[in-house]
Amino acid sequence: MRLSAVFAAAVCWTAIAQAQNPNILILVADDMGVDHVGAYGEGSNPAPTPTIDALAANGILFRNAWANAACSPTRADLLTGRYGFRTGVGFPIAQNGWALDLGEEIIPEVLDRFPTQGYKHACIGKWHLGNKFNGGSLAPNLAGFQHYAGTLGNITGALTYENYSRTVNGTTNTSTNYATTETVDDTIAWLQFVPDPWVCYVAFNAPHSPLHAPPAHLHNVTLPNVDPRNDPVPFYRAMVEAMDTEIARLFAALGPRMDNTVVIFIGDNGTPTQAAEPPFSPLKAKLTPYEGGLNVPLIISGPGIQLPGREVTALVDTTDIFPTVLELAGITMDQAFPPPSPITHDGVSMVRYLEIPGQMPIRDYVYSDLFHPNDPLGSGENRDWRMIRDERYKLIRTRSFQDPNFFQFYDLELDPWENVNLANSPMTPEQTAAATELVGVLDTLLNSGP
């Protein structure tokens, strides 16, 4: 009787969400792997994340979500639904060189093509997809967002979280408000004047370096009286908790609007070397092709979730957010890009996982890449990794001028920490067949056009 009532309520909840066009809040943590989210239970000393953990308890935790090993590529994947070898973004964007082409159609531009859905949109926080040759201070707006407020790139050099350059719709000034707090302040300020429905992409700088002590009221970590570079983990944990605290403030400010808001929380890459905690290896963290660099937290919560509090182990990746957001907004990929479309998209909507407990895996594989320098053709790299995995096996292939056929092959079921490269010794017939299949899938993908 109770289960029937719960199911009926869930169906009704879904119908309400569909009728009202849910708000969609995308939260991106910068440099935060699964080891520092308590709900994942994978790290030995995760940062305090009660707000994020509550999202998982009331939503869906994706155990096998893949991003890229660096920030800009993941952001490009998320907003375009296209892999890095198509967009040309394979490494963190610098002021010189390749950035995300303004011709790439991102989520807000698709929403604008369907005005009857009524969506407003904004980007708040770290952009890191443009440079002085590709939009400059107006890059987020020119890319497609109606409103932008935040930092155009990382907080680096002499800048700090309490003294940095903040840009609002093309105008840049110095801000001394704590950056994580400023991001939430800017989000709340925009939402106060925007009617439902909306899509808000909120990209925190935290917990990316420079490591520091956040304002004391935002965390409960006991910090040593040392330079953070000499004892980084406590400061990193404090920065994560400060972000979690500010996310809670954002949710509180939304009030009743949270009832019709889908929240998507994701990390842009794994934890950086200096903050990786056992059993994760600092040698296989951010900026590496290993799971510590690619496997990121992804949690979705909100109206329409059937049987919240469950876990999905199926493979998903950051390109999947693009079609997921569109479907939540009532737009299918076939509507947005009627076949035969000249634009190739790689994302697969995750909505079925939200609505159907026990949904069978939709993807057979996920892919990621890391190449430098950024280049639309991926040419002239001094670093070039292509990673692909299926449910059990993972292939890492490196193109280098010294050894163009070099690759690594791992059985993630038996060796989740990627300690034994099966390619270094004779493989079983099953392993050989799996490796051959992944090589074929990878080659087909990379030859599938822009």
DRENTORPA-88629 format. One line per 2 residues: their letters; for each residue x, y, z of N, C-alpha, C. Coordinates in pm, whole numbers, plus 50000, padded with zeros to 5 digits. Atoms other than C-alpha are relative to their C-alpha. Layout:
<nodes>
A	X/Y/Z/X/Y/Z/X/Y/Z | ...
</nodes>
This chain:
<nodes>
MR	50084/49880/50000/50000/50000/50000/50088/50125/50000 | 49913/49884/49990/50274/50241/50099/50079/50019/49871
LS	49924/49989/50124/50482/50159/49788/49912/50051/49887 | 50091/49952/50105/50178/50215/49566/49978/50149/50013
AV	50021/49857/49978/50120/50554/49724/50123/50079/49959 | 49876/49931/50038/50484/50648/49679/50012/50007/49849
FA	49989/50001/50145/50477/50542/49314/49902/50096/49937 | 50100/49908/50054/50156/50734/49248/50043/50144/50018
AA	49952/49864/49975/50301/51044/49409/50113/50035/49906 | 49887/49975/50089/50616/51007/49200/49953/50029/49859
VC	50053/49976/50134/50416/50982/48878/49938/50138/49991 | 50061/49867/49997/50215/51289/48975/50107/50108/49999
WT	49890/49903/49992/50541/51470/49059/50061/50021/49862 | 49945/49990/50134/50675/51389/48712/49910/50082/49911
AI	50095/49926/50084/50360/51520/48548/50005/50149/50030 | 49990/49859/49962/50387/51844/48744/50125/50062/49941
AQ	49873/49947/50052/50750/51886/48642/49990/50025/49851 | 50013/49985/50145/50665/51830/48276/49909/50117/49966
AQ	50094/49892/50030/50375/52074/48289/50060/50137/50027 | 49948/49870/49959/50573/52347/48459/50133/50035/49936
NP	49866/49976/50054/50900/52316/48262/50096/50030/50115 | 49919/49979/49879/51142/52267/48551/50114/50097/49977
NI	49876/49926/50000/51416/52511/48633/50115/49900/50002 | 49886/50091/50004/51760/52358/48576/50123/50076/50050
LI	49884/49939/49936/52055/52446/48800/50119/49905/49985 | 49881/50081/50023/52393/52312/48686/50113/50055/50087
LV	49893/49959/49909/52662/52328/48956/50127/49924/49964 | 49872/50061/50038/53024/52265/48854/50104/50032/50106
AD	49888/49983/49907/53298/52210/49112/50129/49987/49922 | 49874/49995/50074/53649/52286/48990/50108/49921/50074
DM	49893/50083/49939/53910/52014/49064/49949/49920/50119 | 50057/50077/49889/53692/51787/49279/49961/49861/49952
GV	50029/50137/50038/53699/51412/49237/49905/49932/50096 | 50093/50075/49917/53479/51144/49389/50057/49975/50140
DH	49939/50027/49870/53729/51099/49673/49968/50104/50104 | 50031/49894/49902/53619/51426/49832/49850/50031/50007
VG	50144/49988/49980/53242/51372/49826/49957/49884/50090 | 50032/50102/49903/53119/51187/50131/49904/49894/49948
AY	50101/50093/50048/52824/51028/49951/50059/49887/49916 | 49939/50104/50084/53059/50834/49724/50070/49893/50082
GE	49938/50099/49913/53238/50663/50013/50125/49937/49943 | 49881/50057/50064/53554/50614/49807/50130/50054/50057
GS	49879/49944/49944/53806/50845/49971/50011/49972/50149 | 49978/50031/49859/53962/50779/50310/49974/50120/50091
NP	50016/49880/49917/53927/51140/50428/49929/50109/49920 | 50069/49902/50084/53661/51321/50225/49972/50129/50074
AP	50038/49872/49943/53584/51684/50281/49856/49993/50051 | 50140/49996/49956/53264/51763/50474/49911/50057/49890
TP	50088/49957/50109/52992/51782/50207/49854/49965/50031 | 50136/50040/49963/52654/51757/50385/49894/50042/49897
TI	50100/49954/50097/52466/51960/50121/50003/49913/49875 | 49987/50085/50119/52601/51759/49828/49955/49859/50032
DA	50044/50134/49959/52545/51435/50019/49847/49993/50005 | 50147/49997/49995/52182/51539/50074/49940/49997/49860
LA	50046/50010/50140/52144/51589/49699/49995/49855/49957 | 49996/50141/50038/52248/51227/49651/49890/49921/50071
AN	50103/50071/49923/52012/51108/49926/49861/50024/49945 | 50131/49964/50055/51725/51282/49750/49998/49997/49847
GI	49992/50004/50145/51833/51216/49394/50067/49873/49954 | 49930/50116/50056/52057/50986/49192/50149/50030/49996
LF	49855/49992/50006/52430/50930/49232/50049/49912/49886 | 49943/50075/50112/52611/50826/48914/50142/49958/50039
RN	49873/50053/49951/52901/50601/49011/50110/50006/49894 | 49901/50009/50107/53075/50583/48673/49984/50113/49898
AW	50006/49883/50087/53063/50936/48533/50141/50040/49960 | 49870/49960/50054/53352/51040/48311/49997/50145/49956
AN	49976/49865/50053/53480/51391/48247/50132/49994/49924 | 49865/49994/50053/53810/51505/48100/50095/50023/50117
AA	49901/49989/49892/54132/51527/48297/50034/50145/50032 | 49974/49858/49978/54132/51910/48281/49870/50078/49979
CS	50126/49925/49987/53876/52188/48320/49938/50045/49869 | 50060/49944/50122/53826/52361/47983/49938/49893/49911
PT	50062/50102/50084/53770/52038/47786/49866/49950/50054 | 50126/50046/49943/53501/51923/48029/49891/50104/49982
RA	50101/49894/50017/53323/52259/48013/49952/50008/49855 | 50039/50000/50142/53328/52249/47634/49911/49879/49970
DL	50082/50120/50021/53194/51891/47634/49859/50020/50054 | 50129/49983/49932/52916/51980/47878/49908/50094/49924
LT	50083/49897/50061/52795/52289/47696/49967/49973/49854 | 50025/50029/50143/52819/52152/47339/49946/49861/49976
GR	50037/50138/50024/52750/51782/47384/50093/49931/49902 | 49906/50051/50100/53058/51717/47168/50137/49978/50063
YG	49868/50032/49945/53392/51556/47242/50106/50100/49955 | 49895/49902/50024/53714/51755/47248/50062/49993/49863
FR	49938/50007/50132/53851/51620/46921/49911/50065/49893 | 50089/49929/50093/53547/51779/46753/50006/50152/50022
TG	49999/49856/49972/53556/52118/46929/50140/50059/49995 | 49863/49951/49997/53935/52141/46938/50048/50039/50137
VG	49960/49963/49864/53939/52201/47314/50043/49873/50073 | 49947/50119/49937/54167/51941/47466/50087/50028/50121
FP	49911/49963/49890/54358/52135/47734/49950/50133/50056 | 50042/49870/49946/54304/52433/47967/50037/50114/49906
IA	49983/49893/50097/54261/52743/47753/50087/50111/50058 | 49912/49889/49964/54530/53010/47765/49962/50123/49919
QN	50032/49876/50071/54519/53370/47647/50048/49998/49855 | 49954/50014/50137/54710/53271/47336/49960/49862/49949
GW	50032/50129/50059/54594/52998/47102/49852/49973/49992 | 50135/50046/50029/54279/52797/47046/49909/50010/50121
AL	50104/50001/49897/53959/52849/47247/49873/49945/49937 | 50123/50054/50054/53602/52728/47207/49947/50093/49891
DL	50048/49921/50113/53484/52847/46866/49861/50055/50030 | 50131/49939/49974/53195/53091/46898/49893/49945/49907
GE	50096/50065/50088/53034/52900/46614/49941/49873/50057 | 50057/50117/49934/52979/52602/46842/49869/50039/50068
EI	50129/49969/49938/52614/52594/46950/49994/49936/50138 | 50004/50049/49863/52586/52562/47328/49856/50002/50051
IP	50134/50022/49945/52288/52487/47553/49910/50123/49990 | 50093/49886/50003/52148/52843/47586/49958/50039/49859
EV	50037/49966/50138/52155/52897/47209/49891/49907/49948 | 50107/50092/50040/51944/52585/47156/49869/50041/50067
LD	50120/49956/49929/51699/52704/47422/49937/50121/49931 | 50053/49880/50066/51666/53036/47239/49928/49967/49870
RF	50069/50039/50124/51557/52851/46925/49861/49943/50027 | 50131/50053/49962/51253/52723/47118/49937/50096/50100
PT	50049/49897/49906/51105/53042/47269/49872/49960/50071 | 50126/50039/49934/50773/52874/47348/50027/49924/50130
QG	49966/50066/49873/50955/52678/47621/50025/50101/50110 | 49994/49889/49905/51019/53014/47788/50124/50009/50087
YK	49883/50005/49912/51369/52955/47925/50088/50123/49989 | 49894/49901/49987/51597/53235/48043/50126/49926/50044
HA	49879/50073/49965/51960/53152/48107/50113/50094/50039 | 49885/49923/49954/52279/53270/48273/50116/49906/50028
CI	49877/50068/49959/52637/53164/48332/50060/50082/50113 | 49942/49934/49883/52778/53249/48675/50127/49926/50040
GK	49878/50062/49953/53135/53187/48791/50107/49989/49893 | 49884/50017/50088/53435/53054/48603/49958/49958/49860
WH	50030/50029/50140/53412/53054/48222/50108/49910/49941 | 49881/50073/50046/53755/52943/48094/49980/49926/49868
LG	50016/50056/50134/53642/52876/47737/50034/50101/49891 | 49965/49899/50098/53743/53201/47569/50134/50063/50033
NK	49878/49923/49974/54046/53424/47538/49993/50131/49922 | 50002/49867/50060/54146/53762/47398/49976/49995/49850
FN	50024/50014/50142/54121/53627/47044/49861/49945/49969 | 50125/50071/50022/53783/53465/47095/49891/50051/50094
GG	50107/49941/49922/53538/53703/47257/50045/50090/50112 | 49951/49915/49893/53755/53858/47525/49907/50001/50119
SL	50083/49989/49880/53556/53988/47820/49853/49972/49973 | 50140/50031/50035/53230/53927/47630/49982/49855/49956
AP	50004/50136/50052/53312/53563/47550/49877/49921/50046 | 50118/50079/49961/53035/53404/47764/49871/50050/49936
NL	50121/49944/50064/52773/53641/47622/49998/49970/49851 | 49993/50029/50143/52891/53601/47264/49981/49852/49971
AG	50020/50143/50016/52891/53225/47315/49853/49963/50007 | 50144/50028/50000/52518/53244/47393/49926/50030/50128
FQ	50071/49975/49875/52441/53331/47756/49946/50142/50006 | 50062/49869/49988/52200/53617/47821/50066/50084/50108
HY	49938/49929/49888/52379/53707/48144/50123/49924/50045 | 49879/50061/49948/52728/53644/48275/50057/50085/50112
AG	49928/49934/49891/52903/53729/48603/50098/49900/50058 | 49902/50092/49942/53228/53573/48721/50140/50027/49953
TL	49862/49990/50042/53592/53510/48644/50015/49933/49864 | 49988/50054/50135/53687/53455/48281/50093/49881/49993
GN	49909/50114/49995/53957/53205/48379/50031/49965/50143 | 49959/50034/49864/54144/53073/48679/50044/50123/50078
IT	49942/49899/49911/54242/53285/48977/50148/49964/50015 | 49858/50038/50006/54618/53286/48922/50091/50119/50033
GA	49900/49895/49979/54939/53481/48979/49984/50068/50134 | 50014/49922/49876/54904/53761/49232/49856/50006/50047
LT	50141/49996/49962/54524/53719/49239/49971/49896/50107 | 50042/50093/49895/54352/53551/49533/49847/49989/49997
YE	50145/50015/49989/54001/53437/49623/49934/50124/50062 | 50055/49877/49941/53959/53773/49795/50056/50125/49933
NY	49951/49887/50079/54120/53990/49529/50023/49949/49857 | 49998/50062/50133/54044/53893/49169/49919/50086/49903
SR	50073/49927/50104/53902/54021/48842/49865/49934/49976 | 50137/50048/50020/53524/53985/48813/49939/50075/49882
TV	50059/49943/50120/53349/54041/48481/49849/49981/50002 | 50146/50007/50010/52979/54121/48442/49960/50053/49863
NG	50046/49964/50135/52849/54119/48085/50098/50092/49928 | 49898/49930/50075/53177/54244/47943/50077/50106/50076
TT	49932/49898/49919/53274/54491/48217/50075/49934/50114 | 49915/50065/49901/53563/54390/48441/50046/50098/50107
NT	49952/49923/49885/53643/54523/48788/50064/49904/50100 | 49941/50081/49893/53831/54403/49095/49896/49975/50108
ST	50090/50036/49890/53629/54216/49356/50083/49952/50118 | 49934/50047/49879/53736/54157/49716/49905/49912/50083
NY	50092/50093/49935/53432/53947/49809/50051/49858/49976 | 49950/50137/50015/53530/53584/49871/49937/49934/49878
AT	50047/50042/50133/53502/53420/49528/49886/49901/50006 | 50107/50098/49990/53287/53124/49634/49870/50067/50044
TE	50116/49923/49955/53052/53361/49815/49948/50089/49888 | 50039/49913/50111/53051/53600/49519/49921/49923/49895
TV	50071/50080/50099/52944/53320/49286/49856/49976/50041 | 50137/50021/49952/52643/53243/49503/49923/50132/50007
DD	50065/49869/49998/52567/53613/49554/49951/50037/49859 | 50037/49965/50137/52568/53665/49176/49886/49914/49949
TI	50109/50090/50042/52345/53362/49122/49868/50044/50061 | 50122/49957/49931/52092/53476/49382/49950/50132/49942
AW	50039/49869/50054/52095/53830/49243/49930/49985/49866 | 50064/50020/50131/52013/53707/48892/49864/49934/50015
LQ	50124/50074/49985/51744/53467/49009/49887/50085/50060 | 50101/49915/49939/51565/53742/49203/49913/50070/49895
FV	50071/49923/50101/51463/53909/48879/49962/49917/49877 | 50027/50087/50115/51415/53608/48649/49882/49909/50032
PD	50114/50090/49977/51081/53429/48621/50036/49857/49961 | 49986/50139/50043/51058/53052/48594/49941/49985/49860
PW	49889/50090/49974/51164/52856/48398/50133/50061/49955 | 49867/49950/50034/51538/52912/48371/50101/49886/50005
VC	49883/50087/49989/51868/52733/48319/50114/50088/50048 | 49889/49924/49944/52154/52860/48534/50120/49908/50016
YV	49874/50076/49997/52507/52726/48482/50093/50071/50096 | 49921/49938/49893/52705/52796/48800/50130/49922/50016
AF	49870/50066/49998/53076/52714/48781/50088/50062/50107 | 49918/49950/49889/53262/52755/49108/50149/49997/49964
NA	49854/50009/50007/53634/52837/49119/50051/49892/50095 | 49959/50096/49897/53658/52617/49428/49976/49856/49954
PH	49885/49976/49911/53833/52404/49521/50134/50011/49926 | 49878/49980/50078/54087/52491/49250/50097/50092/50076
SP	49899/49911/49941/54414/52651/49364/49976/50145/49954 | 49907/50011/49888/54533/52883/49507/49933/49951/50128
LH	50053/50050/49874/54474/52683/49825/50015/50106/50109 | 50004/49892/49902/54387/52904/50121/49903/49963/50112
AP	50097/50015/49892/54187/52935/50443/49876/50082/49965 | 50123/49925/50027/53826/53028/50357/49953/50074/50124
PA	50058/49935/49881/53627/53259/50585/49954/49897/50102 | 50019/50100/49895/53592/53081/50917/49855/49953/50012
HL	50140/50040/49981/53210/53081/50918/49951/49903/49894 | 50042/50088/50108/53202/52868/50602/50050/49857/50015
HN	49947/50137/49986/53388/52562/50731/50034/49972/50146 | 49967/50045/49865/53477/52358/51040/50131/49922/50004
VT	49874/50073/50005/53815/52221/50935/50104/50072/50087 | 49890/49943/49921/54098/52275/51182/50122/50014/49911
LP	49893/49975/50095/54368/52437/50972/50131/50026/50072 | 49870/49976/49938/54738/52427/51059/50051/50139/49965
NV	49943/49867/50021/54930/52751/51086/50126/49989/49913 | 49890/50018/50094/55142/52682/50779/49957/50051/49863
DP	50030/49970/50139/55165/52778/50416/49921/49883/49942 | 50081/50110/50054/54889/52574/50241/50077/49907/49908
RN	49922/50085/50090/55146/52447/49994/50079/49895/50076 | 49924/50095/49920/55325/52270/50279/49911/49894/50065
DP	50096/50096/49943/55012/52092/50406/49866/50023/49930 | 50114/49956/50082/54754/52119/50127/49866/49938/50034
VP	50128/50070/49986/54488/51864/50221/49901/50071/50092 | 50099/49932/49916/54328/52049/50518/49942/50125/49935
FY	50050/49878/50066/54301/52370/50316/49907/49965/49884 | 50088/50046/50108/54155/52186/50019/49866/49957/50057
RA	50123/50046/49937/53899/52019/50247/49916/50119/50048 | 50072/49881/49954/53808/52357/50395/49935/50074/49883
MV	50056/49934/50119/53757/52504/50047/49879/49925/49947 | 50115/50081/50043/53528/52215/49954/49881/50023/50093
EA	50111/49979/49905/53324/52257/50273/49942/50141/49985 | 50051/49864/50020/53300/52633/50213/49908/50005/49879
MD	50087/50005/50117/53158/52565/49868/49868/49930/50033 | 50121/50073/49960/52913/52311/50012/49909/50089/50084
TE	50078/49908/49916/52803/52570/50271/49930/50106/49915 | 50060/49897/50086/52743/52831/50003/49894/49942/49908
IA	50106/50065/50079/52547/52583/49790/49873/49989/50085 | 50117/50006/49911/52320/52534/50092/49931/50136/50008
RL	50059/49866/49996/52271/52911/50107/49923/50029/49871 | 50070/49982/50128/52177/52913/49739/49867/49927/50000
FA	50125/50077/49995/51920/52639/49792/49898/50068/50091 | 50091/49932/49908/51774/52827/50089/49940/50123/49935
AL	50050/49879/50066/51745/53143/49878/49895/49966/49894 | 50099/50040/50100/51552/52952/49612/49865/49971/50065
GP	50124/50023/49928/51294/52855/49873/49908/49904/49927 | 50096/50090/50065/50977/52704/49719/50035/49968/49855
RM	49964/50028/50140/51131/52728/49371/50082/49872/49988 | 49925/50125/50003/51350/52431/49466/49911/49882/49964
DN	50092/50110/50028/51040/52213/49434/49988/49972/49851 | 50007/50020/50145/51050/52264/49059/50135/50028/49935
TV	49866/49978/50052/51428/52283/49013/50078/49869/49998 | 49910/50114/50014/51642/52000/48880/50142/50051/50024
VI	49861/49962/49969/51993/52026/49027/50093/49893/49944 | 49896/50089/50053/52286/51874/48838/50132/50046/50059
FI	49870/49968/49941/52609/51868/49040/50106/49911/49938 | 49895/50077/50065/52931/51763/48867/50137/50062/50028
GD	49863/49953/49995/53307/51789/48902/50057/50007/49859 | 49949/49985/50136/53506/51906/48600/50118/49910/49969
NG	49894/50100/50016/53796/51666/48655/50032/49945/50138 | 49967/50060/49872/53953/51459/48928/50075/50094/50093
TP	49929/49924/49896/54119/51583/49246/50145/50024/49958 | 49860/49974/50035/54458/51751/49194/50097/49919/50085
TQ	49897/50084/49937/54778/51574/49290/50017/50028/50148 | 49967/49966/49862/54836/51764/49614/49890/49968/50099
AA	50112/50025/49910/54492/51682/49754/49946/49858/49990 | 50048/50138/50014/54444/51320/49639/50026/49922/50128
EP	49991/50074/49876/54378/51095/49935/49991/49850/49971 | 50009/50144/50019/54429/50716/49968/49854/49954/50002
PF	49913/50082/50083/54336/50485/49810/50033/50061/49863 | 49968/49934/50126/54366/50737/49524/50147/50041/49999
SP	49858/49968/50012/54719/50792/49397/50020/50139/49942 | 49972/49869/50058/54856/51142/49340/50063/49991/49861
LK	49941/50019/50133/55031/50998/49033/49895/49969/49896 | 50108/50035/50092/54693/50912/48882/49878/50087/50027
AK	50104/49904/49965/54493/51225/48961/49973/50094/49882 | 50025/49899/50103/54401/51542/48769/50117/50006/49900
LT	49903/49987/50109/54580/51586/48434/50068/49868/49966 | 49952/50131/50043/54636/51211/48397/49883/49926/49933
PY	50107/50074/50069/54443/50958/48184/49935/49892/50085 | 50049/50107/49914/54358/50742/48486/49868/50040/50067
EG	50132/49976/49942/54033/50707/48678/50001/50113/50101 | 49991/49889/49906/54154/50950/48943/49993/50135/49933
GL	50011/49875/50074/54162/51217/48673/49869/50014/49926 | 50118/49997/50088/53848/51119/48479/49868/49974/50071
NV	50124/50036/49931/53593/50969/48719/49962/50110/50098 | 50040/49882/49923/53402/51260/48871/49864/49980/50065
PL	50134/50006/49941/53103/51311/49099/49896/50057/49905 | 50115/49951/50075/52773/51348/48916/49876/49958/50076
II	50122/50023/49923/52452/51380/49115/49889/50085/49940 | 50115/49926/50052/52109/51478/48983/49884/49982/50097
SG	50110/50004/49904/51821/51568/49212/49892/50098/49954 | 50107/49907/50034/51481/51731/49173/49872/49930/49961
PG	50129/50057/50038/51126/51678/49047/50015/49899/49887 | 49997/50101/50105/51061/51374/48833/50091/49883/50030
IQ	49911/50111/49965/51321/51152/49004/49915/49887/50059 | 50071/50115/49947/51174/50806/49057/50089/49925/50099
LP	49927/50069/49894/51281/50630/49378/50132/50070/50031 | 49876/49928/49969/51533/50894/49490/50082/49929/50107
GR	49908/50062/49907/51836/50790/49689/50070/49879/49942 | 49935/50117/50060/51950/50525/49443/50127/50040/49925
EV	49874/49984/50071/52273/50478/49255/49990/49939/49862 | 49992/50053/50137/52329/50430/48881/50146/49969/49971
TA	49862/50040/50030/52641/50236/48785/50030/50003/49851 | 49979/49996/50144/52593/50269/48409/50096/50112/49962
LV	49906/49901/50048/52853/50464/48212/49928/50123/49948 | 50050/49872/50053/52775/50833/48151/50121/50093/49989
DT	49890/49902/50004/52993/51128/48056/49946/50141/49985 | 50042/49861/49993/52986/51505/48052/49928/50047/49874
TD	50077/49961/50118/52860/51528/47693/49852/49968/50018 | 50139/50040/49979/52540/51366/47824/49916/50109/50065
IF	50076/49893/49935/52446/51679/48016/49927/50085/49896 | 50061/49919/50106/52372/51865/47690/49862/49946/49961
PT	50134/50048/50036/52086/51638/47569/49909/49982/50120 | 50083/50014/49880/51971/51581/47928/49930/50131/50033
VL	50059/49869/49971/51916/51953/47987/49893/50033/49896 | 50099/49970/50103/51738/51989/47654/49873/49918/50021
EL	50120/50082/49980/51507/51696/47727/49921/50045/50122 | 50069/49948/49882/51429/51829/48073/49923/50127/49967
AG	50067/49876/50043/51339/52157/47901/49893/49974/49895 | 50105/50034/50095/51102/51970/47668/50044/50003/49856
IT	49946/49994/50136/51330/51964/47362/50079/49872/49974 | 49924/50120/50035/51447/51641/47200/50114/50037/49906
MD	49889/49976/50090/51771/51616/47008/49954/50000/49854 | 50051/50001/50138/51577/51532/46691/49928/50130/49967
QA	50063/49871/50023/51378/51851/46735/50105/50109/49982 | 49897/49896/50004/51688/52060/46797/50090/49984/49878
FP	49910/50026/50112/51895/51894/46524/49938/49892/49912 | 50070/50099/50083/51663/51726/46273/50097/49923/49911
PP	49911/50077/50086/51838/51440/46096/49964/50021/49852 | 49858/50019/49969/52043/51435/45890/50066/50133/50035
SP	49937/49876/49957/52210/51710/46092/50147/50000/49961 | 49857/49993/50032/52553/51832/45977/50089/50003/50125
IT	49924/49991/49875/52656/51859/46344/49994/49866/50073 | 49992/50126/49928/52773/51546/46525/50000/50027/50150
HD	50005/49991/49854/52676/51519/46891/50031/49864/50060 | 49956/50123/49935/52815/51263/47131/49921/49966/50126
GV	50072/50021/49876/52588/51304/47433/49876/49914/49983 | 50121/50082/49993/52308/51068/47529/49922/50044/50123
SM	50078/49950/49887/52024/51192/47750/49995/49899/50113 | 50006/50083/49880/52025/51059/48106/49860/49997/50062
VR	50134/49988/49939/51654/51129/48164/49940/49864/50031 | 50056/50133/49972/51563/50760/48140/50052/49944/50133
YL	49949/50044/49870/51789/50691/48438/49926/50069/50114 | 50072/49927/49897/51599/50957/48632/49859/49945/50019
EI	50141/50038/49997/51257/50822/48545/49975/49851/50015 | 50023/50145/50004/51308/50445/48525/50101/49928/50090
PG	49911/50080/49917/51461/50259/48820/50030/49867/49931 | 49962/50124/50066/51655/49964/48686/50022/50014/49852
QM	49973/49979/50142/51706/50122/48345/50132/49933/49960 | 49878/50064/50049/51956/49913/48151/50095/50105/49944
PI	49904/49902/50052/52278/50088/48044/49968/50042/49858 | 50029/49945/50132/52227/50316/47746/50127/50007/49916
RD	49872/49991/50070/52593/50359/47655/50077/49868/50009 | 49909/50114/49997/52835/50082/47560/50140/50045/50043
YV	49867/49950/49968/53137/50305/47617/49993/50148/50030 | 49980/49856/49984/53256/50648/47728/50141/50032/49951
YS	49874/49957/50061/53540/50849/47579/50045/50131/50065 | 49944/49874/49953/53772/51125/47696/50133/50022/49929
DL	49870/49973/50059/54078/51299/47558/50069/50116/50071 | 49919/49890/49946/54356/51532/47664/50113/50023/49902
FH	49894/49972/50096/54573/51698/47403/50041/50146/50010 | 49941/49867/49983/54800/51999/47404/50107/50021/49895
PN	50088/49885/49975/54823/52250/47256/49861/49978/49939 | 50133/50004/50060/54454/52303/47182/50012/50030/49853
DP	49993/49982/50144/54404/52272/46810/49882/49927/49939 | 50119/50067/50054/54096/52193/46601/50030/49869/49931
LG	49963/50125/50065/54287/51918/46422/50080/49909/50093 | 49924/50081/49907/54471/51792/46728/50141/49975/49952
SG	49869/50022/50059/54802/51838/46550/50109/50067/50083 | 49886/49939/49934/55146/51911/46692/50000/49985/50150
EN	50007/50015/49855/55072/51776/47042/50135/49962/50059 | 49893/50058/49920/55341/51733/47300/49939/49914/50111
RD	50073/50090/49911/55074/51556/47508/49872/49961/49927 | 50116/50042/50076/54803/51347/47344/49952/49865/50051
WR	50058/50123/49946/54592/51091/47529/49856/49986/49951 | 50137/50033/50036/54276/50924/47403/49959/49881/50089
MI	50043/50101/49904/54084/50720/47662/49860/49953/49967 | 50132/50056/50025/53792/50486/47611/49982/49879/50092
RD	50028/50116/49916/53626/50232/47838/49861/49947/49975 | 50132/50059/49997/53339/49990/47837/49970/49963/50145
ER	50040/50031/49862/53174/49837/48142/50116/49943/50081 | 49894/50068/49926/53487/49639/48232/50140/50048/49965
YK	49864/49975/50044/53791/49733/48025/50022/50145/49958 | 49964/49863/50035/53975/50057/47959/50127/50002/49917
LI	49886/49983/50089/54213/50156/47681/50049/50144/50007 | 49936/49868/50008/54455/50450/47696/50098/49994/49884
RT	49909/50000/50114/54626/50532/47369/50067/50136/49990 | 49922/49877/50007/54900/50789/47339/50064/50010/49863
RS	49930/49976/50125/55011/50935/47009/50120/50088/50032 | 49880/49921/49982/55366/51053/47030/50092/49974/49883
FQ	49908/50015/50112/55637/51104/46775/50100/49888/50029 | 49907/50105/49965/55850/50855/46966/49938/49860/49985
DP	50063/50132/49999/55599/50570/46988/49852/50014/49968 | 50140/49973/50037/55275/50621/46792/49904/49887/50034
NF	50089/50113/49972/55142/50275/46882/49990/49968/50149 | 49999/50028/49858/55186/50302/47257/49858/50002/50057
FQ	50129/49995/49932/54881/50206/47462/50006/49919/50129 | 50018/50071/49874/54772/50085/47805/49860/49939/50001
FY	50127/50072/49998/54493/49838/47875/49978/49944/50139 | 50026/50038/49861/54329/49774/48213/49865/49928/50013
DL	50123/50067/49960/54067/49541/48359/49951/50071/50127 | 50044/49918/49887/53879/49786/48585/49919/49920/50101
EL	50073/50084/49906/53675/49508/48740/50095/49936/50101 | 49903/50066/49913/53980/49328/48878/50108/50096/50050
DP	49890/49907/49970/54216/49627/48888/49950/50145/49992 | 50060/49866/50010/54019/49946/48963/50099/50114/50015
WE	49902/49894/49979/54335/50138/49056/50106/50002/49889 | 49917/49998/50121/54501/50063/48720/50148/49980/50032
NV	49862/50031/49963/54814/49904/48861/50068/49904/49903 | 49944/50102/50087/54858/49629/48602/49960/50029/49856
NL	50023/49976/50142/54891/49728/48237/50005/49866/49928 | 50008/50131/50063/54772/49414/48060/50075/49995/49867
AN	49929/49996/50128/54942/49531/47740/50147/49964/50014 | 49858/50030/49979/55281/49460/47898/50030/49851/50005
SP	49979/50145/49996/55230/49085/47897/49896/49933/49911 | 50100/50069/50084/55046/48822/47689/49862/50004/50065
MT	50137/49991/49948/54672/48869/47728/49922/49873/49968 | 50088/50113/50027/54402/48605/47748/49919/50029/49874
PE	50084/49976/50118/54178/48554/47444/49888/50101/50027 | 50106/49905/49966/53899/48744/47625/50054/50143/50004
QT	49940/49868/49991/54130/49037/47700/50040/50052/49862 | 49961/49960/50135/54265/49041/47346/49880/50043/49919
AA	50122/49964/50074/53914/49046/47203/49944/50133/50048 | 50052/49875/49946/53810/49326/47438/50086/50118/49956
AT	49911/49893/50043/54118/49533/47351/49980/50031/49852 | 50020/49981/50144/54065/49478/46979/49870/50075/49973
EL	50129/49932/50018/53702/49586/47009/50010/50147/50038 | 49988/49861/49959/53789/49904/47200/50086/50080/49903
VG	49919/49932/50101/54061/49993/46948/49914/50031/49878 | 50087/49976/50115/53806/49953/46670/49898/50109/50025
VL	50097/49895/49965/53546/50166/46850/50068/50136/50003 | 49927/49875/49992/53808/50433/46919/50034/50053/49861
DT	49965/49956/50134/53929/50444/46559/49878/50049/49922 | 50124/49958/50067/53572/50462/46428/49954/50135/50050
LL	50042/49873/49942/53490/50744/46668/50087/50114/49950 | 49909/49891/50038/53800/50950/46585/49995/50030/49851
NS	50013/49978/50145/53732/50908/46214/49860/50040/49958 | 50141/49973/50030/53367/51011/46241/49972/50145/49962
GP	50019/49863/50049/53425/51373/46140/49993/50101/50111 | 50000/49891/49903/53407/51712/46311/49869/50009/50078
</nodes>
